Amino acid sequence: MTARNDSYEAVHKAIRNRFLTQWGSKTEIAWPNSFFGPNLGSGAVNPWVKLEILDSAADEVAFGGDGNNRVRYQGIATVMVFVPLDSGDNKSLEYADEVTRVFRKFSHPDTGLFFDRPPFIRTIGVTGRWFQVNVLCPFRRDSIQ
């Protein structure tokens, strides 16, 4: 059985593909359910990011007959930006600005995905050897069911 275009799988794939193609090789990316060890070669500590996609509540927003009900799913894509500890926050904020550009007003018509609210930044602070800033990017998708 193949996944519908507006399935969780299709939406997550669209978000990951958007991030990968727009982010390019700016930093290494930690992907869900994949082993990742930040590049610490030669004593250098390079910035890196991690993408997480969290799905949230769904509401029926339009009612019709069977197969004609609009359900709105909401979620948030979070990009965690990690820069070396004691390197200031300029680089992390620069990367955070880049992340907001990646997702601002992004839509994917095949899945009903739309980032309709502006991304925002939340500073986490020190996480181990890293200074962490999270960029939270709310999204929604509509599905006809």
Contact map, one row per residue, 1 for C-alpha under 8 A:
1110000000000000000000000000000000000000000000000000000000000000000000000000000000000000000000000000000000000000000000000000000000000000000000000
1111000000000000000000000000000000000000000000000000000000000000000000000000000000000000000000000000000000000000000000000000000000000000000000000
1111101011000000000000000000000000000000000000000000000000000000000000000000000000000000000000000000000000000000000000000000000000000000000000000
0111111001000000000000000000000000000000000000000000000000000000000000000000000000000000000000000000000000000000000000000000000000000000000000000
0011111001100000000000000000000000000000000000000000000000000000000000000000000000000000000000000000000000000110000000000000000000000000000000000
0001111101100000000000000000000000000000000000000000000000000000000000000000000000000000000000000000000000000111000000000000000000000000000011100
0011111111100000000000000000000000000000000000000000000000000000000000000000000000000000000000000000000000000010000000000000000000000000000000000
0000011111110000000000000000000000000000000000000000000000000000000000000000000000000000000000000000000000000000000000000000000000000000000000000
0010001111111000000000000000000000000000000000000000000000000000000000000000000000000000000000000000000000000000000000000000000000000000000000000
0011111111111100000000000000000000000000000000000000000000000000000000000000000000000000000000000000000000000010000000000000000000000000000000000
0000111111111110000000000000000000000000000000000000000000000000000000000000000000000000000000000000000000000010100000000000000000000000000000000
0000000111111111000000000000000000000000000000000000100000000000000000000000000000000000000000000000000000000000000000000000000000000000000000000
0000000011111111100000000000000000000000000000000000000000000000000000000000000000000000000000000000000000000000000000000000000000000000000000000
0000000001111111110000000000000000000000000000000000000000000000000000000000000000000000000000000000000000010010000000000000000000000000000000000
0000000000111111111000000000000000000000000000000000000000000000000000000000100000000000000000000000000000000000000000000000000000000000000000000
0000000000011111111100000000000000000000000000000010000000000000000000000000000000000000000000000000000000000000000000000000000000000000000000000
0000000000001111111110000000000000000000000000000000000000000000000000000000000000000000000000000000000000000000000000000000000000000000000000000
0000000000000111111111000000000000000000000000000000000000000000000000000000000000000000000000000000010000000000000000000000000000000000000000000
0000000000000011111111100000000000000000000000000000000000000000000000000000000000000000000000000000011000000000000000000000000000000000000000000
0000000000000001111111110000000000000000000000000000000000000000000000000000000000000000000000000000000000000000000000000000000000000000000000000
0000000000000000111111110000000000000000000000000000000000000000000000000000000000000000000000000000000000000000000000000000000000000000000000000
0000000000000000011111110000000000000000000000000000000000000000000000000000000000000000000000000000010000000000000000000000000000000000000000000
0000000000000000001111111100000000000000000000000000000000000000000000000000000000000000000000000110010000000000000000000000000000000000000000000
0000000000000000000111111110000000000000000000000000000000000000000000000000000000000000000000000000000000000000000000000000000000000000000000000
0000000000000000000000111111000000000000000000000000000000000000000000000000000000000000000000000000000000000000000000000000000000000000000000000
0000000000000000000000111111000000000000000000000000000000000000000000000000000000000000000000000000000000000000000000000000000000000000000000000
0000000000000000000000011111100000000000000001111000000000000000000000000000000000000000000000000000000000000000000000000000000000000000000000000
0000000000000000000000001111110000000100000000111000000000000000000000000000000000000000000000000000000000000000000000000000000000000000000000000
0000000000000000000000000011111000000000000000011110000000000000000000000000000000000000000000000000000000000000000000000000000000000000000000000
0000000000000000000000000001111101110000000000011110000000000000000000000000000000000000000000000000000000000000000000000000000000000000000000000
0000000000000000000000000000111111010000000000000111000000000000000000000000000000000000000000000000000000000000000000000000000000000000000000000
0000000000000000000000000000011111000000000000000011000000000000000000000000000000000000000000000000000000000000000000000000000000000000000000000
0000000000000000000000000000001111100000000000000000000000000000000000000000000000000000000000000000000000000000000000000000000000000000000000000
0000000000000000000000000000011111110000000000000000000000000000000000000000000000000000000000000000000000000000000000000000000000000000000000000
0000000000000000000000000000010011111000000000000000000000000000000000000000000000000000000000000000000000000000000000000000000000000000000000000
0000000000000000000000000000011001111100000000000000000000000000000000000000000000000000000000000000000000000000000000000000000000000000000000000
0000000000000000000000000000000000111110000000000000000000000000000000000000000000000000000000000000000000000000000000000000000000000000000000000
0000000000000000000000000001000000011111000011010000000000000000000000000000000000000000000000000000000000000000000000000000000000000000000000000
0000000000000000000000000000000000001111100111000000000000000000000000000000000000000000000000000000000000000000000000000000000000000000000000000
0000000000000000000000000000000000000111111111000000000000000000000000000000000000000000000000000000000000000000000000000000000000000000000000000
0000000000000000000000000000000000000011111110000000000000000000000000000000000000000000000000000000000000000000000000000000000000000000000000000
0000000000000000000000000000000000000001111100000000000000000000000000000000000000000000000000000000000000000000000000000000000000000000000000000
0000000000000000000000000000000000000001111110000000000000000000000000000000000000000000000000000000000000000000000000000000000000000000000000000
0000000000000000000000000000000000000011111111000000000000000000000000000000000000000000000000000000000000000000000000000000000000000000000000000
0000000000000000000000000000000000000111101111100000000000000000000000000000000000010000000000000000000000000000000000000000000000000000000000000
0000000000000000000000000010000000000111000111110000000000000000000000000000000000110000000000000000000000000000000000000000000000000000000000000
0000000000000000000000000011000000000000000011111000000000000000000000000000000011110000000000000000000000000000000000000000000000000000000000000
0000000000000000000000000011110000000100000001111100000000000000000000000000000011100000000000000000000000000000000000000000000000000000000000000
0000000000000000000000000011110000000000000000111110000000000000000000000000001111000000000000000000000000000000000000000000000000000000000000000
0000000000000000000000000000111000000000000000011111000000000000000000000000001110000000000000000000000000000000000000000000000000000000000000000
0000000000000001000000000000111100000000000000001111100000000000000000000000111100000000000000000000000000000000000000000000000000000000000000000
0000000000000000000000000000001100000000000000000111110000000000000000000000111000000000000000000000000000000000000000000000000000000000000000000
0000000000010000000000000000000000000000000000000011111000000000000000000011110000000000000000000000000000000000000000000000000000000000000000000
0000000000000000000000000000000000000000000000000001111100000000000000000011110000000000000000000000000000000000000000000000000000000000000000000
0000000000000000000000000000000000000000000000000000111110000000000000001111000000000000000000000000000000000000000000000000000000000000000000000
0000000000000000000000000000000000000000000000000000011111000000000000001111000000000000000000000000000000000000000000000000000000000000000000000
0000000000000000000000000000000000000000000000000000001111100000000000001110000000000000000000000000000000000000000000000000000000000000000000000
0000000000000000000000000000000000000000000000000000000111110000000000111100000000000000000000000000000000000000000000000000000000000000000000000
0000000000000000000000000000000000000000000000000000000011111000000000111000000000000000000000000000000000000000000000000000000000000000000000000
0000000000000000000000000000000000000000000000000000000001111110000011110000000000000000000000000000000000000000000000000000000000000000000000000
0000000000000000000000000000000000000000000000000000000000111110000011110000000000000000000000000000000000000000000000000000000000000000000000000
0000000000000000000000000000000000000000000000000000000000011111000011100000000000000000000000000000000000000000000000000000000000000000000000000
0000000000000000000000000000000000000000000000000000000000011111100111000000000000000000000000000000000000000000000000000000000000000000000000000
0000000000000000000000000000000000000000000000000000000000000111111110000000000000000000000000000000000000000000000000000000000000000000000000000
0000000000000000000000000000000000000000000000000000000000000011111110000000000000000000000000000000000000000000000000000000000000000000000000000
0000000000000000000000000000000000000000000000000000000000000001111110000000000000000000000000000000000000000000000000000000000000000000000000001
0000000000000000000000000000000000000000000000000000000000000001111110000000000000000000000000000000000000000000000000000000000000000000000000011
0000000000000000000000000000000000000000000000000000000000000011111111000000000000000000000000000000000000000000000000000000000000000000000000011
0000000000000000000000000000000000000000000000000000000000011111111111100000000000000000000000000000000000000000000000000000000000000000000000111
0000000000000000000000000000000000000000000000000000000000011110000111110000000000000000000000000000000000000000000000000000000000000000000001111
0000000000000000000000000000000000000000000000000000000001111100000011111000000000000000000000000000000000000000000000000000000000000000000001111
0000000000000000000000000000000000000000000000000000000001111000000001111100000000000000000000000000000000000000000000000000000000000000000111100
0000000000000000000000000000000000000000000000000000001111100000000000111110000000000000000000000000000000000000000000000000000000000000000111100
0000000000000000000000000000000000000000000000000000001111000000000000011111000000000000000000000000000000000000000000000000000000000000011110000
0000000000000000000000000000000000000000000000000000111110000000000000001111100000000000000000000000000000000000000000000000000000000000011100000
0000000000000000000000000000000000000000000000000000111100000000000000000111110000000000000000000000000000000000000000000000000000000001111000000
0000000000000010000000000000000000000000000000000011110000000000000000000011111000000000000000000000000000000000000000000000000000000001111000000
0000000000000000000000000000000000000000000000000011110000000000000000000001111100000000000000000000000000000000000000000000000000000111100000000
0000000000000000000000000000000000000000000000001111000000000000000000000000111110000000000000000010000000000000000000000000000000000111000000000
0000000000000000000000000000000000000000000000001110000000000000000000000000011111000000000000000000000000000000000000000000000000011110000000000
0000000000000000000000000000000000000000000000111100000000000000000000000000001111100000000100110000000000000000000000000000000000011110000000000
0000000000000000000000000000000000000000000000111000000000000000000000000000000111110000000100000000000000000000000000000000000001111000000000000
0000000000000000000000000000000000000000000001110000000000000000000000000000000011111010001100000000000000000000000000000000000001110000000000000
0000000000000000000000000000000000000000000011100000000000000000000000000000000001111110000000000000000000000000000000000000000011100000000000000
0000000000000000000000000000000000000000000000000000000000000000000000000000000000111111000000000000000000000000000000000000010011100000000000000
0000000000000000000000000000000000000000000000000000000000000000000000000000000000011111000000000000000000000000000000000000000000100000000000000
0000000000000000000000000000000000000000000000000000000000000000000000000000000000111111100000000000000000000000000000000000000000000000000000000
0000000000000000000000000000000000000000000000000000000000000000000000000000000000001111111000000000000000000000000000000000000000000000000000000
0000000000000000000000000000000000000000000000000000000000000000000000000000000000000011111110000000000000000000000000000000000000100000000000000
0000000000000000000000000000000000000000000000000000000000000000000000000000000000000001111111000000000000000000000000000000000000000000000000000
0000000000000000000000000000000000000000000000000000000000000000000000000000000000100001111111100000000000000000000000000000000000000000000000000
0000000000000000000000000000000000000000000000000000000000000000000000000000000011100000111111110000000000000000000000000000000000011000000000000
0000000000000000000000000000000000000000000000000000000000000000000000000000000000000000111111111000000000000000000000000000000000001000000000000
0000000000000000000000000000000000000000000000000000000000000000000000000000000000000000011111111100000000000000000000000000000000000000000000000
0000000000000000000000000000000000000000000000000000000000000000000000000000000010000000001111111110000000000000000000000000000000000000000000000
0000000000000000000000000000000000000000000000000000000000000000000000000000000010000000000111111111000000000000000000001000000000001110000000000
0000000000000000000000000000000000000000000000000000000000000000000000000000000000000000000011111111100000000000000000000000000000000000000000000
0000000000000000000000100000000000000000000000000000000000000000000000000000000000000000000001111111110000000000000000000000000000000000000000000
0000000000000000000000100000000000000000000000000000000000000000000000000000001000000000000000111111111000000000000000000000000000000010000000000
0000000000000000000000000000000000000000000000000000000000000000000000000000000000000000000000011111111100000000000001110000000000000010100000000
0000000000000000000000000000000000000000000000000000000000000000000000000000000000000000000000001111111100000000000000000000000000000000000000000
0000000000000000011001100000000000000000000000000000000000000000000000000000000000000000000000000111111101000000000000000000000000000000000000000
0000000000000000001000000000000000000000000000000000000000000000000000000000000000000000000000000011111111000000001000100000000000000000100000000
0000000000000000000000000000000000000000000000000000000000000000000000000000000000000000000000000001111111000000001111100000000000000000000000000
0000000000000000000000000000000000000000000000000000000000000000000000000000000000000000000000000000001111100000011111000000000000000000000000000
0000000000000000000000000000000000000000000000000000000000000000000000000000000000000000000000000000011111110000011100000000000000000000000000000
0000000000000000000000000000000000000000000000000000000000000000000000000000000000000000000000000000000011111001111000000000000000000000000000000
0000000000000100000000000000000000000000000000000000000000000000000000000000000000000000000000000000000001111111110000000000000000000000000000000
0000000000000000000000000000000000000000000000000000000000000000000000000000000000000000000000000000000000111111100000000000000000000000000000000
0000110000000000000000000000000000000000000000000000000000000000000000000000000000000000000000000000000000011111100000000000000000000000000000000
0000111001100100000000000000000000000000000000000000000000000000000000000000000000000000000000000000000000011111100000000000000000000000000011000
0000010000000000000000000000000000000000000000000000000000000000000000000000000000000000000000000000000000111111110000000000000000000000000111100
0000000000100000000000000000000000000000000000000000000000000000000000000000000000000000000000000000000000111111111000000000000000000000001111000
0000000000000000000000000000000000000000000000000000000000000000000000000000000000000000000000000000000011110001111100000000000000000000001110000
0000000000000000000000000000000000000000000000000000000000000000000000000000000000000000000000000000001111100000111111000000000000000000111100000
0000000000000000000000000000000000000000000000000000000000000000000000000000000000000000000000000000000111000000011111000000000000000000011100000
0000000000000000000000000000000000000000000000000000000000000000000000000000000000000000000000000000000110000000001111100000000000000000111000000
0000000000000000000000000000000000000000000000000000000000000000000000000000000000000000000000000001000110000000001111110000000000000000110000000
0000000000000000000000000000000000000000000000000000000000000000000000000000000000000000000000000001001100000000000011111000000000000011110000000
0000000000000000000000000000000000000000000000000000000000000000000000000000000000000000000000000001000000000000000001111100000000000011100000000
0000000000000000000000000000000000000000000000000000000000000000000000000000000000000000000000010000000000000000000000111110000000001111000000000
0000000000000000000000000000000000000000000000000000000000000000000000000000000000000000000000000000000000000000000000011111000000001111000000000
0000000000000000000000000000000000000000000000000000000000000000000000000000000000000000000000000000000000000000000000001111100000011100000000000
0000000000000000000000000000000000000000000000000000000000000000000000000000000000000000000000000000000000000000000000000111111000111100000000000
0000000000000000000000000000000000000000000000000000000000000000000000000000000000000000000000000000000000000000000000000011111000111000000000000
0000000000000000000000000000000000000000000000000000000000000000000000000000000000001000000000000000000000000000000000000001111111110000000000000
0000000000000000000000000000000000000000000000000000000000000000000000000000000000000000000000000000000000000000000000000001111111110000000000000
0000000000000000000000000000000000000000000000000000000000000000000000000000000000000000000000000000000000000000000000000000011111000000000000000
0000000000000000000000000000000000000000000000000000000000000000000000000000000000011000000000000000000000000000000000000000011111100000000000000
0000000000000000000000000000000000000000000000000000000000000000000000000000000001111000000000000000000000000000000000000000011111110000000000000
0000000000000000000000000000000000000000000000000000000000000000000000000000000001111100100000000000000000000000000000000001111011111000000000000
0000000000000000000000000000000000000000000000000000000000000000000000000000000111100000000100000000000000000000000000000011111001111100000000000
0000000000000000000000000000000000000000000000000000000000000000000000000000000111000000000110010000000000000000000000001111100000111110000000000
0000000000000000000000000000000000000000000000000000000000000000000000000000011110000000000000010000000000000000000000001111000000011111000000000
0000000000000000000000000000000000000000000000000000000000000000000000000000011110000000000000010011000000000000000000111100000000001111100000000
0000000000000000000000000000000000000000000000000000000000000000000000000001111000000000000000000000000000000000000000111100000000000111110000000
0000000000000000000000000000000000000000000000000000000000000000000000000001110000000000000000000001001000000000001011110000000000000011111000000
0000000000000000000000000000000000000000000000000000000000000000000000000111100000000000000000000000000000000000001111100000000000000001111100000
0000000000000000000000000000000000000000000000000000000000000000000000000111100000000000000000000000000000000000111110000000000000000000111110000
0000000000000000000000000000000000000000000000000000000000000000000000011110000000000000000000000000000000000001111100000000000000000000011111000
0000010000000000000000000000000000000000000000000000000000000000000000011100000000000000000000000000000000000011110000000000000000000000001111100
0000010000000000000000000000000000000000000000000000000000000000000001111000000000000000000000000000000000000011100000000000000000000000000111110
0000010000000000000000000000000000000000000000000000000000000000000011111000000000000000000000000000000000000001000000000000000000000000000011111
0000000000000000000000000000000000000000000000000000000000000000001111100000000000000000000000000000000000000000000000000000000000000000000001111
0000000000000000000000000000000000000000000000000000000000000000011111100000000000000000000000000000000000000000000000000000000000000000000000111
